[in-house]
Amino acid sequence: MMEAARRDLARMRESAAAWQELRYESTKDGSDANEVPRAKVLWALQYDRRPDDLPLLRFLAEQEALCRRNAPFQGIGEEARLAGFLLAVHGQVEDVWRQHAIKRANFDTWCGYDQEHVFAAGAEATVAYVRASEHPDRDEVLEFLLDREVDDEDVREWLEGRHEWFPRDPGDEDPLTWVERAKLAGERELARAELDRWALSRSRDIGTLNQLRYELADLGEFAEAARTQREALPFADSDWDRAVGWCVLAQLERQAGDHRSAWDALRECGAALQGVADWREVGLGRDFVKELYLLAGVAEIGLAREVFAEAQRQARDVPGLPPVVLQAAADAAQRCR
């Protein structure tokens, strides 16, 4: 994966005309057609940093701002953070506009993209530069800068932390970083190999098991994710945690196609919920009912009817069921009639 990324970076360094392969390009479903090629070049830039790459980095940051602004599900994305950090390392005050464009791209970037990106050239220098500018975004950016208490020491400490987050040596990366990158690149086997490597280096505590279960499910390994969730169940020390654990297991067993085990898990969830006060008034209660209906919609017909009857019984006492649950109920009813 990284060998191909290094080759792509070499091509970008040879000719700026090739940068168009990395531009933001919306597809019919709203995704970015060039998200992965751009990400690979950013990964390569992380481990091979050169002063002459500043124009390329500026282009990539601009494309990340467009990508985040138009993303159908918003979000920040690790690549936007990486582009912003690599740009910040150069400490050029004129990049304040690019950093602010990422910051304001959507609600998630506004909340989660570190404000220090915008001050990366130094707090006082950045304010002075923007105040003297005639840029069309001057007033908006100046208001942003003056509304925040950031000094040069804050920026220095932030950059130190970002250098640890984005190391220069690929060997210093957390294996989970390679899992996520391999998934983004569509290299499922590599993602699984890196996940196994990560898991072998960790103790089998609840944090490890929860992360492993999530990653396995994200890779579509639902049966293995279910086995991992079963391993995590003994760590639950309250009725609430037990109910959550059984509900998660039911979902994974359903996704793995083991409908009988999913039904068993839902019955265990229902039993644990009896020890949770007012469970019908919270999201967990709605999740429980939703999972009952979803299982009734796919299980073999005899089991489906049994599960559907329980779903109907529980749903009567759970207020505020959202549309997604009502749709699952309608689908199950159609199947079980």
Order of alpha helices (4+ residues) and beta strands (2+ residues): alpha-alpha-alpha-alpha-alpha-alpha-alpha-alpha-alpha-alpha-alpha-alpha-alpha-alpha-alpha-alpha-alpha-alpha
